[in-house]
Amino acid sequence: MKTNGIGPSIRILVFTLCLAGCSSGTKITGSWKAPEAMKYKTFFVTVLNRDLTVRTAVEGNLSSSLTKSGVNVTKSVELFSPATKIETKTEREQVIKKIQAGGYEAIMAISLIKKEENTYYVPGTTAAYDPKSLGGFSGMFPGYYDNGVSTYSTPGYYQTDKIYFIESNVYDGKTLKLVWSAQSQTFNPVNIKAASSEFSSVVVDALKKDKLIGPSGQSQ
């Protein structure tokens, strides 16, 4: 069997390096819950980002995940137009007043704290000479024509990792006091659709674990 000059061990190594360099995901790095926090059935969700595409994607996925958990959700993109300004104190007060008028039990705000990019060099690899690693080489001269390479190598390359640090806060709808907060990291997102879907699932799972959503009643 021909191997096109690449031994089995090298093919496995290249595949492993590709998986390591292309990995992505979201994880909660820390969370906090106020003693008075309750289980909430209605949420107003807002993503504090000027990019409408990002807001729409994240709010949409959060809404979907929360709805599947029995929560009624209103998204900020449904209540406010993209032109709504919240730059001044008066504008912020008007926005908050409109949100509270909806009678939501909880207000959830998502914001990007920071973004980091780390570029590093992944060196190439060279396999030590081993005739036995040559697939199909029987040790006879004719087989050497098919596998006539004594060393195998992969080129080095530069890898850039992107890490997004996101804060998710939940406020009581009546008192506006912070009742839950979590920080998460999203590592090497493939695209906004995939990243927002996974982020939403992770955050909603954390809310369930901390008993802010679920069956009615006071959290334990």
C-alpha positions in Angstrom: 0.0 0.0 0.0 1.4 3.4 -1.0 1.5 6.2 1.6 2.7 9.1 -0.6 5.8 9.6 1.4 4.0 10.1 4.8 4.2 7.5 7.5 1.2 6.6 9.8 2.7 8.3 12.9 3.2 11.6 11.0 -0.3 11.6 9.6 -1.6 11.2 13.2 0.6 14.0 14.5 -0.5 16.4 11.7 -4.2 15.6 12.5 -3.6 16.2 16.2 -1.9 19.5 15.7 -4.8 20.6 13.4 -7.4 19.8 16.1 -5.4 21.6 18.7 -5.0 24.7 16.6 -8.6 24.8 15.4 -10.3 24.1 18.7 -13.0 26.5 20.0 -15.5 26.6 22.8 -17.1 28.6 25.6 -16.7 28.0 29.3 -17.9 29.7 32.5 -14.8 30.9 34.5 -16.7 32.2 37.5 -20.2 33.0 38.8 -21.9 34.7 41.7 -25.5 34.7 43.1 -27.1 37.0 45.6 -28.8 35.4 48.6 -32.1 37.0 47.7 -32.0 35.7 44.1 -35.2 33.9 43.0 -36.3 31.8 40.1 -37.6 34.0 37.3 -40.1 33.2 34.6 -39.9 36.3 32.5 -36.7 37.8 31.1 -35.8 40.9 29.2 -32.5 40.2 27.4 -30.1 42.8 26.0 -26.7 42.5 24.4 -24.7 45.7 24.9 -23.0 45.8 21.5 -23.3 48.3 18.7 -23.1 45.6 16.0 -26.7 44.8 15.2 -25.7 41.4 13.7 -24.0 40.4 16.9 -26.9 41.6 19.0 -29.5 39.8 16.9 -27.6 36.5 16.9 -26.8 36.4 20.6 -30.2 37.7 21.8 -31.9 35.2 19.4 -30.0 32.2 20.7 -30.4 33.2 24.3 -34.1 33.7 23.8 -34.4 30.2 22.2 -32.4 28.5 25.0 -34.4 30.3 27.7 -37.7 29.6 26.1 -36.9 25.8 25.9 -36.4 26.1 29.7 -39.8 27.5 30.3 -38.9 31.2 30.4 -40.8 33.9 28.5 -38.3 36.2 26.8 -38.4 39.7 25.2 -35.3 40.8 23.3 -34.0 44.3 23.2 -34.1 44.2 19.3 -37.8 43.7 19.6 -38.4 46.6 22.0 -35.9 49.2 20.7 -34.8 50.3 17.3 -31.2 50.2 16.2 -31.2 54.0 16.3 -32.1 54.2 20.0 -29.5 56.1 21.9 -28.4 55.4 25.5 -25.4 57.7 25.7 -26.8 60.3 28.1 -28.2 59.9 31.6 -31.6 61.0 30.4 -31.6 58.5 27.5 -30.6 55.7 29.9 -33.4 56.6 32.3 -35.9 56.5 29.5 -34.7 53.1 28.3 -34.8 51.6 31.8 -38.3 53.1 32.4 -39.5 51.4 29.2 -38.0 48.1 30.2 -39.6 48.2 33.7 -42.9 49.1 32.1 -42.9 45.6 30.6 -43.1 44.0 34.0 -40.2 41.6 33.5 -39.1 39.6 36.5 -35.5 39.7 35.4 -33.3 41.8 33.2 -30.3 40.1 31.6 -27.4 42.1 30.1 -24.6 40.6 28.1 -21.4 42.6 27.5 -17.9 42.0 26.1 -15.3 42.8 28.7 -12.2 42.4 26.5 -10.8 40.5 23.6 -7.3 39.0 23.4 -5.3 37.8 20.5 -2.2 35.6 21.0 0.0 34.8 18.1 2.6 32.1 18.4 4.8 29.9 16.2 4.1 26.2 16.0 7.4 24.6 14.9 7.5 21.9 12.2 8.2 18.3 13.0 10.6 15.8 11.6 10.3 12.0 12.2 13.3 9.9 13.0 14.3 7.4 10.3 12.5 4.1 10.8 12.1 1.7 7.8 9.3 -0.1 9.7 7.2 3.1 9.6 7.1 3.0 5.8 3.7 1.6 5.1 3.9 -1.3 2.6 7.7 -1.4 2.6 8.6 -5.1 3.0 12.3 -4.6 3.2 12.8 -5.8 -0.4 14.4 -3.5 -3.0 11.3 -3.2 -5.3 9.2 -1.8 -2.4 11.8 1.0 -2.0 10.7 2.6 -5.2 7.3 3.2 -3.7 8.5 4.6 -0.4 11.9 6.0 -1.1 12.0 8.7 1.6 14.1 8.4 4.7 12.7 11.4 6.7 9.2 12.9 7.0 8.5 16.5 8.1 5.6 19.0 8.5 6.2 22.7 8.1 6.0 25.2 10.9 3.2 27.8 11.0 1.9 30.7 13.0 -1.3 30.3 15.0 -3.4 33.1 16.3 -5.8 32.4 19.2 -8.7 34.7 19.8 -10.3 34.8 23.3 -13.4 36.8 24.1 -14.2 37.5 27.8 -17.9 38.1 28.3 -19.9 39.1 31.4 -23.5 38.0 31.8 -25.5 39.9 34.5 -29.0 39.3 35.8 -30.9 42.1 37.6 -34.1 41.9 39.5 -36.8 43.5 37.4 -38.4 45.4 40.3 -35.4 46.5 42.3 -32.8 46.6 39.5 -30.3 45.0 41.9 -27.7 42.6 40.6 -28.7 39.1 41.6 -26.5 36.9 39.4 -23.3 37.4 37.4 -21.0 35.1 35.4 -17.9 35.6 33.4 -17.1 33.3 30.5 -14.4 32.8 27.9 -15.1 32.1 24.2 -12.1 30.6 22.6 -11.5 30.8 18.8 -15.1 31.2 17.7 -15.7 29.8 14.2 -18.4 32.3 13.4 -21.0 34.4 15.2 -23.8 31.9 14.6 -21.9 28.9 16.1 -20.4 31.0 18.9 -23.6 32.6 20.0 -25.4 29.2 20.0 -22.8 27.6 22.2 -22.5 30.6 24.5 -26.2 30.7 25.0 -26.4 27.0 25.9 -23.5 27.4 28.4 -25.0 30.5 30.1 -28.5 29.0 30.3 -27.1 25.8 31.8 -25.3 27.9 34.4 -28.6 29.7 35.2 -30.3 26.3 35.7 -27.4 25.1 37.9 -27.7 28.2 40.1 -31.5 27.8 40.2 -32.4 31.2 38.6 -34.7 29.5 36.1 -36.8 26.4 36.5 -39.9 25.4 38.5 -41.6 28.3 40.3 -40.6 29.2 43.9 -37.7 30.5 45.9 -34.2 29.2 45.0 -32.6 27.0 47.6 
